[in-house]
């Protein structure tokens, strides 16, 4: 799988597990933004900033899924490339 395919698969998985995923443009002359997980009115959102690299956005999604959807993912089949991104870092 390409990084773009992994990113899309993780974003879809996050939505399926109840995380809201928002993709926003970056670098509009304002203070630098970065992809992150935040709570908005009680809901967990993953905000993905377009100016971040695909790898940075993948890392944010993987961290969010490990922290907030771990048990829901354990018994679920996932493509090996996606599963590898969900493994805790060593």
C-alpha angles and dihedrals in degrees: 000000000000120000089252091055091048090049091051092046092050092047091051091047091050091052091048091053094051103266116129113229120203124182114204133182115252137209101038093154092273129111109305114273127205134197112264148150116256140165117244117186091334096313125109113238130188108209113200115196115209093219091063117090119258089250091055091050091047090052092051092049092046092050091049093050093047091049101041109021105029099122092046090056101047098081095035123099112239130174109268093244090055094043090051090058090053094055112107113259115256 
